[in-house]
């Protein structure tokens, strides 16, 4: 027998590689999924839908009234900008209100139960006494 290694022996088998489906499942489990409150989500969805519907209504009414293409584009663009800006302000107010409410709830829960460190210190003092 020869002491030389066979060519096939030199090529080490690659370590187990995860399939793409397994990788995506692992990524889903690794990161935390954050969802908006249902009220805020509905406001965002309906505001986008409202903007699209208003834009379509303005476009159709402009077309039916006999406006030329430049006027239709100008009216539609102006409507999108103005209504979109108003919806942006409304959405930001609602989102900041929801965030403030969530922060108040978190503070109340923390004040009610105390922080984890304070509870551990109390337990430590009870054990020493």
Backbone torsions as a table, in degrees:
resi	resn	phi	psi	omega
1	UNK	NA	145.7	-177.8
2	UNK	-91.5	154.9	180.0
3	UNK	-89.9	-5.3	178.9
4	UNK	-74.7	143.6	178.0
5	UNK	-79.2	144.6	176.2
6	UNK	-70.8	149.1	-178.7
7	UNK	-60.1	-38.1	-179.8
8	UNK	-67.8	-29.7	179.2
9	UNK	-71.9	-30.2	-178.1
10	UNK	-69.1	-32.4	-179.2
11	UNK	-83.5	105.0	-179.1
12	UNK	-73.1	145.0	177.9
13	UNK	-70.8	137.8	-177.6
14	UNK	-66.0	150.1	178.2
15	UNK	-62.6	161.6	-177.6
16	UNK	-57.9	126.1	178.5
17	UNK	-105.0	140.6	-178.7
18	UNK	-81.3	141.7	176.2
19	UNK	-71.4	156.3	-179.7
20	UNK	-57.2	-35.9	179.8
21	UNK	-65.4	-37.2	179.2
22	UNK	-69.7	-36.6	179.1
23	UNK	-64.1	-44.4	-178.1
24	UNK	-66.3	-36.7	177.7
25	UNK	-65.5	-39.1	-179.9
26	UNK	-66.6	-40.1	179.1
27	UNK	-63.4	-38.1	179.4
28	UNK	-64.2	-37.9	-179.4
29	UNK	-76.4	-28.1	-177.0
30	UNK	-71.5	-41.8	-176.1
31	UNK	-94.0	149.1	178.8
32	UNK	-83.9	137.7	177.9
33	UNK	-91.7	127.8	-178.8
34	UNK	-112.9	128.5	179.4
35	UNK	-116.5	144.1	175.0
36	UNK	-75.6	154.3	173.2
37	UNK	-59.5	149.9	-173.0
38	UNK	-61.0	-36.7	179.9
39	UNK	-63.6	-45.6	-179.4
40	UNK	-65.9	-40.9	178.6
41	UNK	-62.0	-42.8	178.8
42	UNK	-64.8	-40.7	178.6
43	UNK	-62.5	-43.2	178.8
44	UNK	-62.7	-44.9	-178.5
45	UNK	-65.1	-47.0	-177.7
46	UNK	-68.7	-31.9	178.2
47	UNK	-68.2	-38.6	175.8
48	UNK	-65.8	-42.3	177.3
49	UNK	-63.8	-42.5	179.1
50	UNK	-61.9	-41.7	179.7
51	UNK	-62.8	-44.0	179.4
52	UNK	-65.1	-43.9	-179.5
53	UNK	-64.5	-43.5	178.5
54	UNK	-62.7	-40.7	178.5
55	UNK	-62.8	-44.3	178.4
56	UNK	-64.8	-40.6	179.4
57	UNK	-62.9	-45.1	179.0
58	UNK	-63.0	-40.5	179.3
59	UNK	-63.8	-46.9	-178.3
60	UNK	-65.7	-45.2	179.6
61	UNK	-62.9	-39.9	177.9
62	UNK	-64.1	-40.2	-179.9
63	UNK	-67.1	-43.2	-178.4
64	UNK	-67.3	-34.5	-179.3
65	UNK	-74.0	-8.3	175.2
66	UNK	93.6	20.2	179.0
67	UNK	-72.5	148.6	177.6
68	UNK	-77.2	174.2	-172.7
69	UNK	-62.1	-40.1	-179.7
70	UNK	-64.1	-41.1	178.1
71	UNK	-66.3	-39.7	178.5
72	UNK	-62.2	-45.2	179.9
73	UNK	-63.7	-42.2	-179.8
74	UNK	-65.0	-46.1	-179.9
75	UNK	-63.6	-43.3	-178.8
76	UNK	-66.2	-43.8	178.9
77	UNK	-63.5	-43.3	178.7
78	UNK	-62.9	-42.6	178.9
79	UNK	-61.9	-44.6	-179.8
80	UNK	-61.7	-42.5	-177.8
81	UNK	-68.0	-47.8	-175.9
82	UNK	-68.3	-51.0	-178.6
83	UNK	-66.3	-39.7	178.3
84	UNK	-62.1	-40.3	178.4
85	UNK	-66.9	-41.3	177.7
86	UNK	-63.3	-42.6	178.6
87	UNK	-66.6	-34.6	176.8
88	UNK	-62.0	-43.3	179.0
89	UNK	-64.9	-45.4	179.7
90	UNK	-61.7	-45.9	179.9
91	UNK	-63.0	-39.4	-179.9
92	UNK	-67.1	-38.0	177.2
93	UNK	-63.6	-44.7	-179.7
94	UNK	-66.0	-43.3	-179.8
95	UNK	-65.3	-41.0	179.1
96	UNK	-68.3	-34.9	175.6
97	UNK	-65.0	-42.3	178.5
98	UNK	-65.8	-38.8	177.9
99	UNK	-65.8	-41.8	178.9
100	UNK	-64.4	-40.6	177.9
101	UNK	-63.9	-40.8	179.1
102	UNK	-66.2	-38.2	178.5
103	UNK	-66.7	-38.7	177.5
104	UNK	-64.7	-41.0	178.0
105	UNK	-63.6	-40.6	179.6
106	UNK	-65.6	-40.9	178.6
107	UNK	-65.2	-41.6	178.8
108	UNK	-63.6	-41.1	179.0
109	UNK	-65.6	-38.3	179.2
110	UNK	-68.9	-40.9	178.6
111	UNK	-67.3	-34.3	-178.4
112	UNK	-70.3	-45.4	-176.7
113	UNK	-97.2	-17.5	-175.7
114	UNK	80.5	156.7	178.9
115	UNK	-72.7	161.7	-178.9
116	UNK	-60.4	-38.1	-179.2
117	UNK	-65.6	-41.9	178.8
118	UNK	-63.6	-41.2	179.1
119	UNK	-64.2	-39.6	178.8
120	UNK	-65.4	-40.5	178.4
121	UNK	-63.9	-40.2	177.9
122	UNK	-63.4	-41.9	178.3
123	UNK	-63.0	-41.7	178.4
124	UNK	-62.9	-39.9	178.5
125	UNK	-67.9	-38.3	178.2
126	UNK	-64.5	-37.6	-179.8
127	UNK	-68.8	-40.7	179.9
128	UNK	-66.2	-33.6	-176.5
129	UNK	-75.9	NA	NA
